[in-house]
């Protein structure tokens, strides 16, 4: 097994923040952040079940230790990020003291700062927004309300 290899592992245990997997007697932790490209908190039990076999990509390896990724088996959606000027009508998924996170794509919760909002919004409210900034490296998108 080498970095970037696709391997089939068996799910030994599913916990709230991680999944314990086994490859030929070598256990590894599949971190919650490596389950899916979906933005926000995820429940590992929604993606894998104890006892099932899944294909993962080896993203790091040191001796017998390896780091698996389920999401890296798929193409990174950030290869095709939201574009400047692109408009969305999407739900508020988090309200903070400085603004609102809006789920514009399954993999992207974009930030609508208070100064770029026309009014106060509530959780789950659908808001019309436009992309005003994209930072592909940091995987961050800024919005303005339209």
Secondary structure, DSSP 8 states (H G I E B T S, - for coil): --TT-EEEEEEEEE-SSEEEEEETTEEEEEEGGGS-S-SS---GGGT--TT-EEEEEEEEEETTEEEEESGGGS--GGGG---TT-EEEEEEEEE-SSEEEEEEETTEEEEEEGGG-SS---TT-EEEEEEEEEETTTTEEEEEE-
